[in-house]
């Protein structure tokens, strides 16, 4: 993107002078360094009271990209510039001075509280391309990379769909496949090969792209390439038995039926073992190993760990994990002053069973060895705040309170004067931790984590004297903040099916429409207002969709020119 690249060159000139002046800040402000300008990092920056801190942002990307619409960019429905917002536009609306370095962090040094960075484009002659940035607080929000599972040929021969540049490459590749298939002196098998589009991975991104591509081919390219349109094959390969397996079975079934009606070939239970320049090799229990030719392949099989995170996890004793472990306050476990949000981290929720004795001890104020209804009610709010799985478990059992759970455990009628000992208390709560779930790696989760962490930073000083969090069941006093909880209060409806926000978040709002209609061209104004972060982007996307509907030809040209 020319605009983004141009902004990046300006950022380098600013960065050099700011580095020299970094020491001019007074000692009163703590330095907050933000790594990344994705959903989590940008959400943190938007919501942070930057007048309270010396804020520095480091990212190889000097813009924020609205990633749920990347599949729409691949087919020209939406232009790339419509889904990006320059990070400096966000910065200039904030209080105080914020610095931005267009650079990549390649090493985190927690012992010395600094990060090692390098410029992402060649600097002027005589400059070193590496520099150090010290921090008091570090917010890691660098996301994740595509997970190839070390399968031979994937990196070299497949497209990914993580960045705006990825979407633009896919857009050009689709058009190139159609142009190659239209060349003279090709036999039908060669034309079929060029028009065989393979999507590996049946998760949200893969499903969205397959639906968008089907729309684009059937509604637009069929008119431009009528002689070869009938040879197109869109194929989704999924190692599991169903697509969208992480969600409600009804959603998975609905999407599979929609793909079947649209003629999208769905191969479930197939695992890709090799990708060459011309063929993709896969295996299944029923067929064994075989290869088939393809024209373009898009790899969308989940997220992998970035090298800087792998190195950092080894330093802090988390080397056997896939992502960083944080506590419920998004603090990296085992580190001081380091937070991680978004796809690069996962919350390690503390289990109720680990703290049963401490919870019982604090609730048993009269040291009688039993808990009364009143004693339970006195700690119930703190209990639910500290262990959100309790509330989820009660909902799953259609119970309104923990008292019903205790009643069910004791097997008798609940009375006001009922008392439970520690063994009865333990028995009632044995299965509560079954509701501990890992949050999906989605834009909605990352954005909520970023805004939550910013609110904590804004109240850091006040809550040191007046903590607002739950009781410390292991220790004394209260936690400084309420722990992070993903907001699952909203619901959407899809053809009579009800989705909670956890399901909506993992599908992204766009996927609801994609599954219903086969593509994002059917967005209503309401959905656009939900999806787009900035007013400018919302209006640009609306214009793109209106142009696409009224003058479809221009979308074809954008596909080639993007």
Secondary structure, DSSP 8 states (H G I E B T S, - for coil): -HHHHHHHHHHHHHHHHHHHHGGGS-TTSEEEEEE--SHHHHHHHHHS-GGGEEEEEEES-SEEE-GGGHHHHHTTSS-GGGGEEEHHHHHTTSSS-EEEEEEEEEEEETTTTEEEEEESS---TT--SEEEEE-SEEEE----EE--TT-BTHHHH-B--SSHHHHHHHHHHHHHHHHHHTSTT--HHHHHHHTEEEEE--SHHHHHHHHHHHHHIIIIIHHH-TTTGGG-EEEEEESSSSSSTTS-HHHHHHHHHHHHHHT-EEEES-EEEEE-SSEEEEEETTTEEEEEE-SEEEE-S-EE--HHHHHHHHHTT-TT-SSEEE-TTSBBTT-SSEEE-GGGEEE----TGGGHHHHHHHH-TT--SEEEHHHHHHHHHHHHHH-THHHHHHHHTT-SSHHHHHHHHHTS---TT-EEEHHHHHHHTTTGGGG------SHHHHHHHHHHHHHHHHTHHHHHHS--S-B-SSSSSB-SS---------EEEETTEEEEHHHHHHHHHHHHHHHHHSSGGG--HHHHHHH-SSHHHHHHHHHHHHHHHH-HHHHHHHHHH-
